[in-house]
């Protein structure tokens, strides 16, 4: 199982909170909400990839 550091999860919290607030205020299917969720996904996946690459390089 891949362990993702807490910093990666914390980095995506502001986008998650913003998306949830906008979803509650304007409805869950607005384009802004989808954009925020996409940014959250990119942040989380990108952060995990950077972490895994750095971890792999440190072993060499």
Secondary structure in CASP SS format (residue, H / E / C, confidence):
PFRMAT SS
TARGET T0000
AUTHOR 0000-0000-0000
METHOD secondary structure of the structure
MODEL  1
X C 1.00
X C 1.00
X C 1.00
X C 1.00
X C 1.00
X H 1.00
X H 1.00
X H 1.00
X H 1.00
X H 1.00
X H 1.00
X C 1.00
X H 1.00
X H 1.00
X H 1.00
X H 1.00
X H 1.00
X H 1.00
X H 1.00
X H 1.00
X H 1.00
X H 1.00
X H 1.00
X H 1.00
X H 1.00
X H 1.00
X C 1.00
X C 1.00
X C 1.00
X C 1.00
X H 1.00
X H 1.00
X H 1.00
X H 1.00
X H 1.00
X H 1.00
X H 1.00
X H 1.00
X H 1.00
X H 1.00
X H 1.00
X H 1.00
X H 1.00
X H 1.00
X H 1.00
X H 1.00
X H 1.00
X H 1.00
X H 1.00
X H 1.00
X H 1.00
X H 1.00
X H 1.00
X H 1.00
X H 1.00
X H 1.00
X H 1.00
X H 1.00
X H 1.00
X C 1.00
END
